[in-house]
């Protein structure tokens, strides 16, 4: 039996909200892109500058009305299809009560739709209200001087 890859372990964990702290976000994104290609499962990428799009050949198709953090969270909560959502640069929005409420709502959803939100940044200040609903992973944080 083949050993599961680290990304598969994250995706299959019991959490719907994972913070990955990394100095190499492009490398983490590439691991999720590879996961999507291997499994056929949808992986999306979001930044406030670009909005949200699906990885794996669909990068040119921006999902409308997904630039603001609260809007992308509304989209994720209402989407009834499997999805892994990589949110980059969301740290400033983690001070907004609407963002916190949106993340909490998704983390607590019991609608049978598998969703995973991955917060991806060098340092993530997880609000106290979300700490019991989330996992934290540190990836490649060693800096070479």
URGI-V434792 format. One record per helix or strand of 2 or more residues. SS is the DSSP state (~ for helix, > for strand). FROM is the first residue (numbers start at 0). TO is the last residue. If there is no record, write none. Layout:
ss=SS from=FROM to=TO
ss=SS from=FROM to=TO
This chain:
ss=~ from=5 to=10
ss=> from=16 to=21
ss=~ from=24 to=38
ss=> from=42 to=46
ss=> from=50 to=53
ss=~ from=68 to=77
ss=> from=82 to=87
ss=~ from=90 to=94
ss=~ from=96 to=107
ss=> from=114 to=120
ss=~ from=127 to=130
ss=> from=133 to=138
